[in-house]
């Protein structure tokens, strides 16, 4: 199982613990590129991706592409 977290560069409160523990935490500079980042992580064989509620609002693919996909879990974390 490969897990990754996605947050914005300006987000200084979410996913700090996983980052300090050495897990893969990806920072994006613009919220609008969330779908591209999710797609990249899926291609890199990540099967669990955790994002903030704020970023989920910018994604069109969470519902369209990944809602019924059994190989990828997208978890939306409250801030």
C-alpha positions in Angstrom: 0.0 0.0 0.0 1.3 3.4 -1.0 -0.1 6.5 0.7 0.4 10.1 -0.3 -0.9 13.4 1.2 -1.5 16.5 -0.9 -1.5 20.0 0.5 -0.9 23.5 -0.8 2.4 25.3 -0.2 0.6 27.9 2.0 -1.0 25.2 4.2 1.1 25.1 7.3 -1.2 23.1 9.6 -2.4 20.0 7.7 -0.3 16.9 7.3 2.7 18.1 9.3 2.9 14.8 11.3 3.0 12.5 8.2 5.6 14.8 6.7 7.8 14.7 9.8 7.5 10.9 9.9 8.9 10.8 6.3 5.8 10.0 4.4 5.1 11.3 1.0 3.5 14.7 1.4 3.2 16.6 -1.9 2.9 20.4 -2.0 1.2 22.1 -4.9 1.4 25.8 -5.6 -2.1 26.2 -7.1 -5.3 24.5 -6.0 -6.5 24.3 -9.6 -3.8 21.6 -10.4 -5.2 19.1 -7.9 -6.6 16.8 -10.6 -3.2 16.7 -12.4 -1.4 15.8 -9.1 -3.9 13.1 -8.3 -3.4 11.6 -11.8 0.3 11.7 -11.4 0.2 9.9 -8.0 -2.2 7.2 -9.5 0.3 6.7 -12.3 3.1 6.3 -9.7 1.0 3.4 -8.1 -0.3 5.3 -5.0 -3.5 3.6 -4.0 -4.5 5.9 -1.1 -4.4 9.7 -1.5 -5.4 12.0 1.3 -6.3 15.7 0.5 -7.9 18.5 2.5 -11.5 19.5 2.2 -10.4 22.7 0.6 -8.5 21.0 -2.2 -11.4 18.5 -2.8 -13.6 21.5 -3.8 -11.2 22.2 -6.7 -11.3 18.6 -8.1 -13.7 17.5 -10.7 -12.1 14.0 -11.0 -12.8 12.8 -7.5 -16.4 12.1 -8.3 -16.1 11.6 -12.1 -13.1 9.3 -12.3 -12.3 7.9 -8.8 -15.6 7.5 -7.0 -16.2 3.9 -8.4 -12.5 3.0 -8.9 -11.7 0.2 -6.5 -7.9 0.5 -7.0 -7.6 4.1 -5.7 -9.0 5.6 -2.5 -9.3 9.3 -2.2 -9.8 10.4 1.4 -10.9 13.9 2.2 -9.6 15.2 5.5 -11.3 18.0 7.4 -9.0 20.9 8.1 
